[in-house]
Amino acid sequence: EDQVTQSPEALRLQEGESSSLNCSYTVSGLRGLFWYRQDPGKGPEFLFTLYSAGEEKEKERLKATLTKKESFLHITAPKPEDSATYLCAVHPTGGGNKLTFGTGTQLKVEL
Amino acid sequence: GAGVSQSPSNKVTEKGKDVELRCDPISGHTALYWYRQSLGQGLEFLIYFQGNSAPDKSGLPSDRFSAERTGGSVSTLTIQRTQQEDSAVYLCASSTPPGTGGAAFFGQGTRLTVV
């Protein structure tokens, strides 16, 4: 069965304190791995798609990387507006059409 | 519209009543997903539509849940005889076909409360 595990469940950072969020996955084959940001009361907002090990994507203070077993979302010099829940999802090759999501990392960045 | 639109944004219903939730996907997106998000839980897959193909209903939790997609665009999720455990946020997403590498873009969700 396809599984996605995100850690930590919650993370509190000071403004400017860089860190990484982890997404570990178990799938028979990977079609794509997705990162989303979700603010309270809103739907997930697409951030990145990664397709193969070694791939990296960047957007402002965020950088996503992918290995054969996990993905990291690196946050460099975060700001309070980066506070949100970050979700990881996988689209397996043999898993039909569904995206399997992790339960997310709730990030809070304080001044 | 520019994004995925869902209505209503909030719905309170009495136990045992039927509800309909609507999703208007991004124009040109042929794939459409419904997910459910309960408090503190991850997103739970419900159903997937792709073009004119038979939908993937493997995530529907019971036969009280059904969904249709008319004309390959707007979708309606129907929950019959609602129960308190149906209370959750129902999220719709659309994308280009998965084989093209398209990401799923989500609407704002419908918060359903069954009292």
Interface residues (C-beta under 8 A of the other chain):
Chain A: V4 R31 G32 F34 Y36 K42 G43 P44 E45 F46 T49 Y51 L87 A89 H91 G96 N97 K98 L99 T100 F101 G102 T103 G104
Chain B: V4 Q6 A31 Y33 Y35 G40 Q41 G42 L43 F45 Y48 Q50 D56 S58 G59 L91 A93 P98 G101 A103 A104 F105 F106 G107 Q108 G109
